[in-house]
Amino acid sequence: VLSDFFARYLNEVEGHTDHLSSRLPDLEKEEEVEAWKSLLPSSLDICGIYCESDSGLENAEKLGVALGLYPHCHDGVNKARRDKFLMNQIVSEKGGLDVVKQKKCQTLEEAEDFARGLGLGEEEGGETTLVVAKPLRGVASDDVHLCSDLPSLRKAFTKIHHSHIFGSSIAARHEQVLLQEFATGVEYAADVVCRDGERKVAALWRYDKRAVNGAPFVYFSTRLVSAEKGSVEEAVCNYVFSALDALGVRWGLSHVEVIAEEGEGKTRVRLVEVNCRQHNTDFLPLTNACVGYNALDMVLAAHLGDKGGDDISQGVEWETIPALPTTRAAGAIVHFVSHVAGTIRNIRYDVLEEMNSLPSVMDMLVYPQFLEVGNEIHKTVDIRTDTGWAHILNDDIEEITRDYERLVTLMADMFEVEDDNTNSA
């Protein structure tokens, strides 16, 4: 079924109508829900709800309740799983976990007072403090700003305040802006599958995000890592398990992001966000190769158990999967970052060929719109403005590291453009 957000997008933005029969009923109207349920085959045995993306999270929660799945194989409705302020608050108060300082700000004055309290000043470089401004609900680092002074904070607040809420009604806008203390350290993401409260990490990723093109958090790669006993990665996984427990997540697939900072013999882990949906990238080939299984088969194994057989869960048995992953090869997803903006006048196929020929490159894709001269290209500032990706895989750590750094160098020269100012770049 299609979420309200996606069905509306296809209809009102793309002008499509053939998808409308797949849209959800109005989950606030009992009679409409019952009419919709009556259309389901009587032999259908519904064993769970799987949500693919952020825009469907609230619908998925309410649909599971409407179908009578809660609480035996569904987690019910919890706004804290979709609101970044409430999320951190619950994880702190109920889970007893370390989180960043934060405040919901309805006015610019509130935002400035909070930022000053953290040490932010009028002049850049006057303090070492950094403040993050973000929407209460968002996706893919969209509208997330790193503020180093009060002028940059004011600009970020103005941009976020009254902007559209992702995944909500087209008319719904952000009336508040979330400000958070900037957490230093390394960012990780854990893909976790839960089966009635039993949690297993399907894959653990370490992010390489860099400041580029005027944006503070641009993805360059997400690398698979092991969670060895006594390691920072084990501490990350344990924190993630506790955060999911605090938020009442007992079923299904979640993608959880945290920041880990090492110091004085201890690891400090703090939450970025919990996303009760899949890791939205083509992770399956890499996790199969590097870890030996993948989150999607684990979800089927968790919900179906022995019901589905090998044809359903691809032979993955829940009981045989460890709680923490161990990689048997080095692998990463590399994001192609555009450093130019304008009209594409030349595609450097020599550069693309060199990228594809690197020993560690298992697969790569440049998005089709960037393989046509005359099309527009923008500088990459978030995942939505990536120009493509590569999967890299190698048993040799030194070689994959060299290949990755070469990819980062080459991606800057993938395209030549004409722009309004110089007509060339």
The 8 nearest C-alpha neighbors of each residue, nearest first, counted from 0:
[[1, 21, 22, 23, 2, 20, 6, 3],
 [0, 2, 22, 6, 21, 23, 5, 3],
 [3, 1, 55, 5, 4, 6, 23, 58],
 [2, 4, 6, 5, 7, 1, 23, 22],
 [3, 5, 7, 2, 166, 6, 8, 54],
 [4, 6, 8, 2, 7, 3, 9, 1],
 [7, 5, 9, 3, 8, 4, 1, 22],
 [6, 8, 10, 4, 5, 9, 11, 3],
 [7, 9, 5, 12, 11, 10, 6, 4],
 [10, 8, 13, 6, 15, 7, 12, 11],
 [11, 9, 14, 15, 7, 8, 13, 16],
 [10, 12, 8, 14, 7, 9, 13, 15],
 [13, 11, 8, 14, 9, 10, 7, 15],
 [12, 14, 9, 15, 10, 11, 8, 16],
 [13, 15, 10, 11, 12, 9, 16, 8],
 [16, 14, 10, 9, 13, 17, 18, 11],
 [15, 17, 18, 19, 10, 14, 9, 20],
 [18, 16, 19, 15, 20, 21, 10, 9],
 [19, 17, 16, 20, 21, 15, 22, 6],
 [18, 20, 21, 22, 16, 17, 6, 10],
 [19, 21, 18, 22, 17, 23, 16, 0],
 [22, 20, 0, 19, 18, 1, 23, 6],
 [23, 21, 1, 19, 0, 20, 6, 2],
 [22, 24, 1, 0, 2, 25, 3, 21],
 [25, 23, 26, 32, 31, 35, 22, 28],
 [24, 26, 27, 28, 31, 23, 32, 29],
 [25, 27, 28, 24, 32, 61, 29, 62],
 [26, 28, 25, 29, 32, 31, 24, 61],
 [29, 27, 31, 26, 30, 25, 32, 24],
 [28, 30, 32, 31, 33, 27, 26, 25],
 [29, 31, 33, 32, 28, 34, 35, 27],
 [32, 30, 34, 33, 28, 29, 24, 35],
 [31, 33, 29, 35, 30, 34, 24, 26],
 [32, 34, 36, 30, 35, 31, 29, 37],
 [35, 33, 31, 37, 32, 36, 30, 38],
 [34, 36, 32, 33, 37, 38, 31, 24],
 [37, 35, 33, 38, 39, 34, 32, 66],
 [38, 36, 34, 35, 39, 33, 40, 41],
 [37, 39, 36, 35, 40, 34, 41, 33],
 [38, 40, 36, 37, 41, 43, 35, 42],
 [41, 39, 43, 42, 38, 37, 36, 44],
 [40, 42, 43, 39, 37, 44, 38, 36],
 [43, 41, 40, 44, 39, 45, 38, 37],
 [42, 44, 40, 41, 45, 39, 46, 38],
 [43, 45, 46, 42, 41, 40, 47, 39],
 [46, 44, 47, 43, 68, 48, 66, 67],
 [45, 47, 44, 302, 72, 303, 48, 68],
 [46, 48, 45, 72, 73, 49, 302, 68],
 [47, 49, 63, 50, 59, 46, 73, 251],
 [48, 50, 51, 47, 251, 59, 276, 252],
 [51, 49, 276, 52, 59, 55, 56, 48],
 [50, 52, 276, 277, 49, 53, 55, 279],
 [53, 51, 54, 276, 55, 50, 277, 56],
 [52, 54, 56, 55, 166, 276, 138, 51],
 [53, 55, 166, 52, 56, 4, 165, 2],
 [54, 56, 2, 58, 53, 57, 52, 59],
 [57, 55, 59, 53, 58, 54, 60, 50],
 [56, 58, 60, 59, 55, 61, 76, 81],
 [59, 57, 61, 55, 60, 56, 62, 2],
 [60, 58, 62, 56, 57, 61, 55, 63],
 [59, 61, 76, 57, 63, 58, 62, 75],
 [60, 62, 64, 58, 63, 59, 65, 76],
 [63, 61, 65, 59, 64, 60, 58, 66],
 [64, 62, 66, 68, 60, 61, 65, 59],
 [63, 65, 67, 61, 69, 62, 66, 68],
 [66, 64, 62, 63, 67, 61, 32, 26],
 [67, 65, 63, 64, 68, 62, 36, 69],
 [66, 68, 64, 65, 69, 63, 70, 62],
 [67, 69, 63, 73, 66, 72, 64, 70],
 [70, 68, 73, 64, 71, 75, 67, 72],
 [69, 71, 73, 72, 68, 74, 75, 67],
 [70, 72, 69, 73, 68, 195, 74, 67],
 [73, 71, 68, 70, 69, 47, 250, 46],
 [72, 74, 69, 70, 68, 75, 250, 71],
 [75, 73, 248, 70, 69, 249, 250, 247],
 [74, 76, 69, 60, 73, 64, 77, 70],
 [77, 75, 60, 61, 78, 74, 57, 64],
 [76, 78, 79, 80, 75, 81, 246, 60],
 [79, 77, 80, 81, 82, 76, 85, 57],
 [78, 80, 86, 85, 82, 81, 77, 246],
 [79, 81, 78, 77, 86, 82, 273, 246],
 [80, 82, 79, 78, 83, 136, 86, 56],
 [83, 81, 79, 85, 135, 84, 136, 86],
 [84, 82, 86, 135, 85, 136, 87, 81],
 [85, 83, 86, 87, 82, 88, 135, 177],
 [86, 84, 79, 88, 82, 87, 83, 89],
 [85, 87, 79, 83, 84, 89, 88, 82],
 [88, 86, 90, 84, 85, 89, 91, 98],
 [87, 89, 85, 91, 86, 90, 92, 84],
 [90, 88, 92, 91, 93, 86, 87, 85],
 [89, 91, 94, 87, 88, 242, 245, 93],
 [92, 90, 96, 95, 88, 89, 94, 93],
 [93, 91, 89, 95, 94, 90, 88, 96],
 [94, 92, 89, 90, 245, 95, 91, 88],
 [93, 95, 90, 245, 96, 91, 92, 241],
 [96, 94, 91, 92, 93, 90, 97, 245],
 [97, 95, 91, 94, 90, 98, 242, 238],
 [96, 98, 269, 91, 95, 268, 99, 270],
 [99, 97, 269, 270, 91, 96, 87, 100],
 [100, 98, 180, 101, 179, 269, 182, 97],
 [99, 101, 180, 179, 98, 102, 178, 181],
 [102, 100, 179, 178, 99, 180, 103, 177],
 [101, 103, 178, 177, 104, 179, 113, 100],
 [104, 102, 177, 176, 175, 178, 105, 101],
 [105, 103, 176, 175, 110, 109, 106, 102],
 [104, 106, 175, 174, 176, 103, 109, 107],
 [107, 105, 108, 109, 104, 110, 175, 176],
 [106, 108, 110, 109, 111, 156, 153, 105],
 [107, 109, 111, 106, 110, 112, 104, 105],
 [110, 108, 112, 106, 107, 111, 104, 113],
 [109, 111, 107, 113, 108, 104, 112, 114],
 [110, 112, 114, 108, 113, 109, 115, 107],
 [113, 111, 115, 109, 114, 110, 108, 116],
 [114, 112, 116, 110, 111, 115, 109, 117],
 [115, 113, 111, 117, 116, 119, 112, 110],
 [116, 114, 119, 118, 112, 117, 113, 111],
 [115, 117, 113, 114, 118, 112, 119, 111],
 [118, 116, 114, 115, 119, 113, 128, 180],
 [117, 119, 115, 116, 128, 120, 114, 126],
 [120, 118, 115, 114, 148, 128, 117, 126],
 [121, 119, 148, 122, 149, 118, 125, 115],
 [120, 122, 149, 148, 150, 123, 119, 125],
 [123, 121, 125, 120, 148, 124, 149, 150],
 [124, 122, 148, 125, 147, 121, 120, 126],
 [123, 125, 126, 122, 127, 147, 148, 120],
 [124, 126, 123, 122, 120, 127, 121, 119],
 [127, 125, 124, 128, 119, 118, 120, 123],
 [126, 128, 129, 124, 125, 118, 147, 119],
 [129, 127, 126, 118, 119, 130, 117, 147],
 [128, 130, 147, 181, 146, 127, 145, 131],
 [129, 131, 180, 146, 181, 145, 179, 132],
 [130, 132, 145, 179, 144, 178, 181, 146],
 [131, 133, 178, 144, 177, 143, 145, 179],
 [132, 134, 143, 177, 142, 176, 144, 131],
 [135, 133, 136, 176, 177, 137, 159, 142],
 [136, 134, 83, 82, 177, 84, 133, 176],
 [135, 137, 134, 82, 83, 81, 165, 164],
 [136, 138, 165, 134, 141, 135, 139, 164],
 [137, 139, 141, 140, 53, 136, 165, 142],
 [138, 140, 141, 382, 381, 137, 383, 142],
 [141, 139, 143, 138, 142, 381, 216, 137],
 [140, 142, 139, 143, 138, 137, 381, 133],
 [143, 141, 133, 144, 140, 159, 134, 137],
 [142, 144, 133, 140, 141, 132, 145, 131],
 [145, 143, 132, 131, 146, 142, 155, 133],
 [144, 146, 131, 130, 215, 132, 147, 129],
 [145, 147, 130, 152, 151, 129, 148, 131],
 [146, 148, 129, 123, 145, 151, 130, 128],
 [149, 147, 123, 120, 121, 119, 151, 150],
 [148, 150, 152, 121, 151, 120, 153, 119],
 [151, 149, 153, 152, 148, 154, 121, 122],
 [152, 150, 154, 146, 153, 149, 148, 155],
 [153, 151, 149, 155, 146, 150, 154, 156],
 [154, 152, 156, 150, 151, 155, 157, 149],
 [153, 155, 151, 157, 152, 156, 158, 150],
 [156, 154, 152, 158, 157, 153, 151, 144],
 [157, 155, 153, 159, 158, 154, 160, 152],
 [156, 158, 154, 160, 155, 159, 153, 107],
 [157, 159, 155, 156, 160, 154, 162, 142],
 [160, 158, 156, 162, 157, 161, 155, 134],
 [159, 161, 157, 162, 173, 156, 158, 174],
 [162, 160, 173, 172, 174, 159, 163, 175],
 [163, 161, 172, 159, 160, 173, 164, 158],
 [164, 162, 172, 171, 165, 173, 161, 169],
 [165, 163, 172, 167, 173, 171, 166, 162],
 [166, 164, 167, 137, 163, 136, 54, 138],
 [167, 165, 54, 4, 164, 53, 55, 168],
 [166, 168, 165, 164, 4, 169, 171, 54],
 [169, 167, 171, 170, 4, 166, 164, 3],
 [168, 170, 171, 167, 163, 164, 172, 4],
 [169, 171, 168, 172, 163, 167, 164, 162],
 [172, 170, 168, 169, 164, 163, 167, 173],
 [173, 171, 163, 161, 164, 162, 174, 170],
 [172, 174, 161, 175, 162, 160, 164, 163],
 [175, 173, 161, 160, 172, 105, 176, 162],
 [174, 176, 105, 104, 173, 103, 160, 177],
 [177, 175, 104, 134, 103, 160, 133, 105],
 [176, 178, 103, 133, 132, 135, 134, 102],
 [179, 177, 132, 102, 101, 131, 103, 176],
 [180, 178, 101, 131, 100, 130, 181, 99],
 [179, 181, 130, 100, 99, 131, 182, 101],
 [180, 182, 130, 129, 131, 179, 183, 99],
 [183, 181, 180, 184, 258, 99, 269, 260],
 [184, 182, 181, 260, 185, 258, 259, 186],
 [183, 185, 260, 259, 258, 186, 182, 261],
 [184, 186, 259, 258, 260, 187, 183, 206],
 [187, 185, 258, 206, 257, 205, 259, 184],
 [188, 186, 205, 257, 204, 256, 206, 258],
 [189, 187, 256, 204, 255, 203, 257, 205],
 [188, 190, 203, 255, 254, 191, 202, 204],
 [189, 191, 254, 202, 201, 200, 253, 203],
 [192, 190, 200, 253, 199, 201, 252, 189],
 [191, 193, 252, 251, 199, 198, 298, 200],
 [194, 192, 198, 250, 251, 197, 249, 196],
 [193, 195, 197, 250, 301, 196, 249, 198],
 [194, 196, 249, 250, 197, 193, 72, 71],
 [195, 197, 249, 194, 193, 198, 250, 248],
 [198, 196, 194, 193, 195, 199, 249, 192],
 [199, 197, 193, 192, 196, 194, 191, 322],
 [198, 200, 322, 192, 191, 201, 323, 193],
 [201, 199, 191, 323, 202, 190, 322, 324],
 [200, 202, 294, 190, 191, 293, 199, 324],
 [203, 201, 190, 200, 189, 324, 204, 286],
 [202, 204, 189, 224, 223, 188, 190, 200],
 [203, 205, 223, 188, 222, 187, 221, 224],
 [206, 204, 187, 222, 221, 186, 223, 188],
 [207, 205, 221, 186, 187, 220, 208, 204],
 [206, 208, 220, 219, 218, 221, 209, 205],
 [209, 207, 218, 217, 216, 219, 206, 210],
 [210, 208, 217, 216, 211, 215, 207, 218],
 [209, 211, 215, 216, 214, 217, 213, 208],
 [210, 212, 213, 214, 209, 215, 217, 380],
 [213, 211, 214, 380, 378, 338, 379, 210],
 [212, 214, 211, 215, 210, 380, 378, 379],
 [213, 215, 380, 211, 212, 210, 216, 217],
 [216, 214, 210, 145, 217, 209, 211, 213],
 [217, 215, 208, 209, 210, 214, 218, 140],
 [216, 218, 208, 209, 381, 380, 210, 215],
 [219, 217, 208, 220, 207, 334, 216, 209],
 [220, 218, 334, 207, 208, 333, 217, 209],
 [221, 219, 333, 207, 332, 334, 218, 206],
 [220, 222, 206, 332, 331, 205, 204, 207],
 [223, 221, 331, 204, 205, 330, 220, 224],
 [222, 224, 204, 330, 203, 331, 205, 221],
 [225, 223, 203, 204, 326, 222, 226, 205],
 [224, 226, 325, 326, 324, 227, 203, 232],
 [227, 225, 232, 233, 324, 323, 325, 230],
 [226, 228, 230, 225, 233, 229, 232, 325],
 [227, 229, 230, 233, 226, 232, 231, 234],
 [228, 230, 227, 233, 231, 234, 232, 226],
 [231, 229, 233, 232, 227, 228, 226, 234],
 [232, 230, 234, 233, 235, 266, 229, 259],
 [231, 233, 226, 235, 230, 234, 236, 227],
 [234, 232, 226, 236, 230, 235, 231, 227],
 [235, 233, 231, 237, 232, 236, 238, 230],
 [234, 236, 232, 238, 233, 237, 239, 231],
 [237, 235, 239, 233, 238, 234, 240, 232],
 [236, 238, 240, 234, 239, 235, 233, 241],
 [237, 239, 241, 235, 236, 240, 234, 242],
 [240, 238, 236, 242, 237, 241, 235, 243],
 [239, 241, 237, 243, 238, 242, 236, 244],
 [240, 242, 244, 238, 239, 243, 245, 94],
 [243, 241, 239, 245, 244, 240, 90, 238],
 [244, 242, 246, 248, 240, 245, 241, 247],
 [243, 245, 241, 247, 242, 246, 248, 240],
 [246, 244, 94, 242, 243, 247, 90, 93],
 [245, 247, 243, 244, 248, 242, 80, 89],
 [248, 246, 244, 245, 249, 243, 74, 77],
 [249, 247, 243, 246, 244, 250, 74, 196],
 [248, 250, 196, 195, 193, 247, 194, 74],
 [251, 249, 193, 194, 195, 248, 73, 72],
 [250, 252, 193, 192, 298, 253, 194, 49],
 [251, 253, 192, 276, 191, 277, 275, 193],
 [254, 252, 275, 276, 191, 274, 190, 277],
 [253, 255, 190, 274, 278, 189, 277, 276],
 [256, 254, 273, 189, 188, 274, 272, 253],
 [257, 255, 188, 271, 272, 187, 273, 270],
 [256, 258, 270, 271, 187, 269, 186, 188],
 [259, 257, 186, 269, 185, 268, 184, 187],
 [260, 258, 268, 184, 185, 267, 186, 257],
 [261, 259, 184, 267, 266, 268, 185, 183],
 [260, 262, 266, 265, 267, 259, 264, 263],
 [263, 261, 265, 264, 266, 260, 267, 259],
 [264, 262, 265, 261, 266, 267, 260, 231],
 [263, 265, 262, 266, 261, 267, 260, 231],
 [266, 264, 262, 263, 261, 267, 260, 231],
 [267, 265, 261, 260, 268, 262, 231, 259],
 [266, 268, 260, 259, 261, 265, 269, 262],
 [267, 269, 259, 258, 266, 260, 235, 257],
 [270, 268, 98, 258, 97, 257, 259, 99],
 [269, 271, 257, 272, 98, 258, 256, 268],
 [270, 272, 257, 256, 258, 269, 273, 255],
 [273, 271, 256, 270, 255, 274, 83, 257],
 [272, 274, 255, 254, 275, 256, 80, 253],
 [275, 273, 254, 276, 253, 255, 272, 80],
 [276, 274, 253, 254, 252, 273, 277, 56],
 [275, 277, 253, 50, 274, 51, 252, 52],
 [278, 276, 279, 51, 254, 253, 252, 52],
 [277, 279, 254, 280, 276, 190, 282, 253],
 [280, 278, 277, 281, 52, 51, 282, 276],
 [279, 281, 282, 278, 277, 283, 332, 388],
 [280, 282, 283, 279, 284, 278, 285, 332],
 [281, 283, 280, 285, 284, 286, 278, 332],
 [282, 284, 286, 285, 281, 293, 287, 294],
 [285, 283, 287, 286, 282, 288, 281, 293],
 [286, 284, 288, 287, 283, 282, 289, 330],
 [285, 287, 289, 290, 283, 288, 293, 284],
 [286, 288, 291, 292, 284, 285, 290, 293],
 [287, 289, 285, 286, 291, 290, 284, 328],
 [290, 288, 328, 286, 326, 327, 287, 285],
 [291, 289, 326, 286, 287, 292, 288, 327],
 [290, 292, 287, 288, 289, 286, 293, 327],
 [293, 291, 287, 290, 286, 294, 296, 315],
 [294, 292, 286, 295, 287, 296, 283, 201],
 [293, 295, 297, 201, 296, 298, 192, 292],
 [294, 296, 298, 297, 293, 299, 283, 252],
 [297, 295, 312, 299, 298, 294, 293, 300],
 [296, 298, 294, 300, 295, 299, 301, 293],
 [299, 297, 301, 295, 300, 296, 251, 294],
 [300, 298, 296, 302, 297, 301, 312, 303],
 [299, 301, 297, 304, 303, 298, 312, 317],
 [302, 300, 298, 194, 299, 304, 303, 297],
 [303, 301, 299, 300, 304, 298, 46, 47],
 [304, 302, 306, 300, 299, 307, 301, 305],
 [303, 305, 300, 306, 301, 302, 307, 317],
 [304, 306, 307, 308, 303, 300, 316, 309],
 [307, 305, 303, 304, 308, 311, 302, 300],
 [308, 306, 311, 305, 303, 309, 310, 312],
 [307, 309, 310, 305, 311, 306, 312, 314],
 [308, 310, 314, 313, 311, 312, 307, 315],
 [309, 311, 308, 313, 312, 307, 314, 315],
 [310, 312, 307, 309, 313, 308, 299, 314],
 [311, 313, 296, 314, 309, 315, 300, 299],
 [314, 312, 309, 310, 315, 311, 296, 308],
 [313, 315, 309, 312, 316, 310, 308, 311],
 [316, 314, 312, 313, 317, 296, 300, 297],
 [315, 317, 318, 319, 300, 314, 320, 304],
 [318, 316, 319, 320, 300, 301, 315, 297],
 [317, 319, 316, 320, 321, 315, 300, 301],
 [318, 320, 317, 316, 321, 315, 322, 314],
 [319, 321, 317, 318, 322, 316, 199, 315],
 [322, 320, 323, 319, 324, 199, 318, 200],
 [321, 323, 199, 200, 320, 198, 324, 201],
 [322, 324, 200, 321, 226, 199, 325, 201],
 [325, 323, 225, 226, 202, 200, 201, 326],
 [326, 324, 225, 290, 226, 327, 323, 224],
 [325, 327, 290, 289, 225, 328, 224, 324],
 [326, 328, 289, 290, 325, 329, 394, 288],
 [329, 327, 394, 289, 326, 393, 330, 392],
 [328, 330, 393, 392, 394, 396, 289, 223],
 [331, 329, 392, 391, 223, 222, 328, 289],
 [332, 330, 222, 391, 221, 223, 390, 333],
 [331, 333, 390, 221, 220, 389, 222, 391],
 [332, 334, 220, 389, 388, 219, 331, 390],
 [335, 333, 388, 219, 220, 336, 387, 218],
 [336, 334, 387, 388, 386, 385, 410, 333],
 [337, 335, 379, 385, 334, 386, 410, 338],
 [336, 338, 378, 379, 339, 411, 386, 335],
 [337, 339, 378, 411, 336, 379, 212, 340],
 [340, 338, 378, 337, 377, 341, 416, 424],
 [341, 339, 377, 376, 378, 416, 418, 338],
 [340, 342, 418, 417, 416, 376, 375, 343],
 [341, 343, 375, 417, 416, 373, 374, 344],
 [342, 344, 416, 372, 373, 374, 345, 415],
 [345, 343, 416, 372, 415, 373, 342, 417],
 [346, 344, 415, 343, 414, 372, 347, 416],
 [347, 345, 414, 348, 413, 415, 370, 344],
 [346, 348, 413, 350, 349, 414, 345, 351],
 [347, 349, 351, 350, 346, 352, 413, 353],
 [350, 348, 352, 347, 351, 353, 354, 346],
 [349, 351, 353, 348, 347, 352, 413, 354],
 [352, 350, 348, 354, 353, 349, 355, 347],
 [353, 351, 355, 349, 354, 350, 348, 356],
 [352, 354, 356, 350, 355, 351, 349, 357],
 [355, 353, 351, 352, 356, 357, 406, 350],
 [354, 356, 352, 353, 357, 360, 351, 363],
 [357, 355, 353, 354, 352, 358, 360, 359],
 [356, 358, 360, 359, 355, 354, 402, 353],
 [359, 357, 360, 356, 402, 399, 398, 393],
 [360, 358, 391, 392, 393, 357, 399, 361],
 [361, 359, 391, 357, 362, 358, 390, 355],
 [362, 360, 391, 390, 359, 392, 363, 389],
 [363, 361, 390, 360, 389, 364, 391, 355],
 [364, 362, 389, 388, 390, 355, 365, 361],
 [363, 365, 387, 388, 366, 389, 362, 367],
 [366, 364, 387, 386, 367, 388, 363, 369],
 [365, 367, 387, 368, 369, 386, 364, 370],
 [368, 366, 370, 369, 365, 371, 364, 387],
 [367, 369, 370, 366, 371, 374, 375, 365],
 [370, 368, 367, 371, 366, 374, 386, 365],
 [371, 369, 367, 368, 372, 346, 366, 365],
 [372, 370, 369, 374, 368, 373, 367, 343],
 [373, 371, 343, 344, 374, 345, 370, 346],
 [372, 374, 343, 342, 344, 371, 375, 345],
 [375, 373, 343, 372, 342, 371, 376, 369],
 [374, 376, 342, 341, 343, 373, 377, 340],
 [375, 377, 340, 341, 342, 374, 343, 378],
 [378, 376, 340, 379, 339, 341, 384, 375],
 [377, 379, 337, 338, 339, 340, 380, 212],
 [378, 380, 384, 337, 336, 385, 381, 377],
 [379, 381, 214, 217, 384, 378, 212, 382],
 [382, 380, 383, 217, 384, 379, 140, 141],
 [383, 381, 385, 384, 139, 218, 380, 217],
 [382, 384, 381, 385, 139, 379, 380, 141],
 [383, 385, 379, 382, 381, 380, 386, 377],
 [386, 384, 382, 336, 379, 335, 387, 383],
 [387, 385, 335, 366, 365, 336, 384, 337],
 [388, 386, 365, 335, 366, 364, 385, 334],
 [389, 387, 334, 335, 333, 364, 363, 365],
 [388, 390, 363, 333, 362, 332, 391, 364],
 [391, 389, 332, 362, 361, 331, 360, 363],
 [390, 392, 360, 359, 361, 331, 330, 389],
 [391, 393, 330, 359, 329, 361, 360, 390],
 [392, 394, 395, 329, 359, 399, 328, 330],
 [395, 393, 328, 329, 396, 392, 327, 399],
 [394, 396, 393, 398, 397, 399, 329, 328],
 [397, 395, 399, 398, 400, 394, 329, 393],
 [396, 398, 400, 395, 399, 401, 402, 394],
 [397, 399, 401, 400, 395, 396, 402, 359],
 [398, 400, 402, 396, 401, 397, 359, 393],
 [401, 399, 403, 397, 398, 402, 396, 404],
 [402, 400, 398, 404, 399, 403, 405, 397],
 [403, 401, 399, 405, 400, 404, 398, 406],
 [402, 404, 406, 400, 405, 401, 399, 407],
 [403, 405, 407, 401, 406, 402, 400, 408],
 [406, 404, 402, 408, 403, 407, 409, 401],
 [407, 405, 409, 403, 408, 404, 410, 354],
 [406, 408, 404, 405, 410, 409, 403, 411],
 [409, 407, 405, 406, 410, 411, 404, 412],
 [408, 410, 406, 411, 412, 407, 405, 350],
 [411, 409, 413, 412, 407, 408, 406, 335],
 [410, 412, 409, 338, 413, 408, 337, 336],
 [413, 411, 410, 409, 414, 350, 347, 415],
 [414, 412, 347, 410, 411, 350, 346, 351],
 [415, 413, 346, 412, 347, 345, 416, 343],
 [414, 416, 345, 344, 424, 343, 346, 413],
 [417, 415, 343, 344, 342, 424, 341, 423],
 [416, 418, 423, 422, 342, 341, 424, 344],
 [419, 417, 341, 422, 420, 421, 423, 342],
 [418, 420, 422, 421, 417, 341, 423, 342],
 [419, 421, 418, 422, 423, 417, 341, 424],
 [420, 422, 423, 418, 419, 417, 424, 416],
 [423, 421, 417, 418, 419, 420, 424, 416],
 [424, 422, 417, 421, 416, 418, 415, 420],
 [423, 416, 415, 417, 422, 421, 339, 418]]
